[in-house]
Amino acid sequence: MKAKFILSAIAIFCVGFVAQAQDVKIGYTNVELIMDLMPEMEQIGADIQDYSQQLQTQIQTKNADFQRQVQAYQQAAQTMTEEARNAKEQELTKVQQDLQKYQQDSEVSYQRKLQELLEPVQTKVFNAINAVAAENNYTHIFSESAGQSPVLLYTRDEDKFTELVLTKLGIAIPQGGVSNQQ
């Protein structure tokens, strides 16, 4: 009798679990693909390329100036006193350190500028993903990352979440669909 009660309890528990599991709708999307297809990305690419070129030009100018100073020192070093040579070497070391710091600061500045340019597009994409998920009763959406397998164990082939987001954003779906690009 006690065994029947336990089996009944387990059956009720399992039915409840299955009923609850039916409410779950999982989707996955390729955020990188959506971002790449956004029309704003062309302008962002041009802007970041210009910014990068400006930084490179400044670095090259500073590096060329440093090289001229080194070359001038090397030509004049034999006629300089030891004290003057030491002072000039310390000055050149300082200029070299400043150049290296400027290069590092330029890399940080480039990353900051890129993030600043991408932030509005990322916000637009994530808002569209949230809206599409809500409109289509998804409970979970996973992002597929480049070079990594998605953290999704099962999905139906007919789930076309990426296409729904692209449509929401008014972006044309590439010929052949996006499934072969994920």
Buried (B, 14 or more C-beta within 10 A) or exposed (E): EEEEEEEEEEEEEEEEEEEEEEEEBBBBBBBBBBBEBBEEBEEBEEBBEEBBEEBEEEBEEBBEEBEEBBEEBEEEEEEEEEEEBEEBEEEBEEBBEEBEEBBEEBEEEBEEBBEEBBEEBEEBBBEBBEBBBEEEEBEEBBBBEEEEEBEBEEEEEEBBBBBBBBBBBEBEEEEEEBEEEB
